[in-house]
Every structure is written in structure tokens, then in C-alpha cells.
Amino acid sequence: MIVSHQYPHLKVRYQVRSLTIEELTYVDTGFDGGLVVSVRRLSELGTPDDYPIIELGDGSEIVAAEYSGEAEIGELRTPRKYSLYR
């Protein structure tokens, strides 16, 4: 079980290439497309692995920068592709 003492936020640790970042995040329980991180991380993450078109909840589409990596929330660790909106 994962418990947050700063609800509705959770501490997430994620790794993209050799960079590991830990920060407090807002968890969108209805989103299943990966981990969306702040645009301010662009310069730290380097060149994206891909630029997919992502459909948002309102049906609009945007181009995102996508990175391969892993995320940890408590004891839960899973490899995912992270989408970073630009």
C-alpha cells in the first residue's frame, strides 16, 4: 500500500538515462499514458526518444517529447515511457 502524507500529491522518483529525479507530483488516476513531467525538465533530459501526438482528455491533440525510463512510487517500480509536453 502506498500512503501519501501530502495528499493529493505523491513523491515519485524517475530515471531517464543517467539522470534520476525525485519530486512531489500530482497523481491523475484517470490517466494511463505514462508519467507526465514538467516542461522545466527539458534541458535536463536531453534529446527526446520520440515526438508522438497525444490526445488530451478534451479530445485535442498535442505533440509531446517522449523519453524511455523507469519510475518508482514507494515500493512500486515499473519501466515506462514518459511523455513530457512541450
C-alpha positions as CSV (number, residue, x, y, z in Angstrom):
1,M,0.0,0.0,0.0
2,I,1.2,3.5,-0.8
3,V,0.2,6.3,1.6
4,S,0.7,10.0,0.9
5,H,1.2,12.4,3.8
6,Q,0.8,15.3,1.3
7,Y,-2.4,14.3,-0.4
8,P,-3.3,14.6,-3.3
9,H,0.5,14.5,-4.1
10,L,2.9,11.6,-4.1
11,K,6.7,11.6,-4.1
12,V,7.9,10.0,-7.4
13,R,11.4,9.1,-8.3
14,Y,12.1,8.6,-12.0
15,Q,15.1,7.9,-14.1
16,V,15.8,8.8,-17.7
17,R,19.1,7.7,-19.0
18,S,21.6,8.5,-16.2
19,L,19.5,11.3,-14.6
20,T,17.4,10.4,-11.5
21,I,14.9,13.0,-10.3
22,E,12.7,12.8,-7.2
23,E,9.9,15.2,-6.8
24,L,6.4,15.7,-5.4
25,T,3.8,15.0,-8.1
26,Y,0.1,15.2,-8.6
27,V,-1.4,11.8,-9.5
28,D,-4.1,11.7,-12.1
29,T,-5.8,8.3,-11.5
30,G,-7.7,8.5,-14.8
31,F,-4.5,8.9,-17.0
32,D,-2.8,5.8,-18.3
33,G,-0.4,7.2,-20.8
34,G,2.8,7.3,-18.7
35,L,4.4,9.9,-16.5
36,V,4.0,13.5,-17.5
37,V,6.7,15.7,-16.1
38,S,7.3,19.4,-16.0
39,V,8.5,21.3,-19.1
40,R,11.3,22.8,-17.0
41,R,13.0,19.3,-17.2
42,L,13.5,19.6,-21.0
43,S,17.1,20.9,-20.7
44,E,18.0,18.2,-18.1
45,L,16.6,15.3,-20.0
46,G,18.3,16.0,-23.3
47,T,17.1,14.8,-26.8
48,P,13.7,13.0,-26.7
49,D,13.4,9.4,-27.9
50,D,10.3,10.3,-29.9
51,Y,7.7,13.0,-30.6
52,P,4.3,11.3,-30.5
53,I,0.9,13.1,-31.0
54,I,-1.0,12.7,-27.7
55,E,-4.8,13.1,-27.4
56,L,-5.8,15.0,-24.2
57,G,-8.9,14.5,-22.1
58,D,-10.8,17.1,-24.1
59,G,-10.1,15.5,-27.4
60,S,-7.5,18.0,-28.5
61,E,-4.1,16.7,-29.7
62,I,-0.6,18.0,-28.9
63,V,3.0,17.0,-29.8
64,A,4.9,15.6,-26.8
65,A,8.6,14.9,-26.2
66,E,8.8,11.2,-25.1
67,Y,11.6,9.6,-23.1
68,S,12.2,6.0,-22.0
69,G,12.8,5.4,-18.3
70,E,11.6,4.0,-15.0
71,A,9.5,5.3,-12.2
72,E,9.2,4.5,-8.5
73,I,6.4,5.3,-6.2
74,G,7.1,3.7,-2.8
75,E,7.9,0.1,-3.5
76,L,6.3,0.1,-6.9
77,R,8.8,0.3,-9.7
78,T,7.9,0.0,-13.4
79,P,9.6,0.7,-16.7
80,R,7.6,3.1,-18.8
81,K,7.8,5.7,-21.5
82,Y,7.5,9.2,-20.0
83,S,5.7,11.9,-22.0
84,L,6.8,15.4,-21.5
85,Y,4.6,18.0,-23.0
86,R,6.4,20.8,-24.9
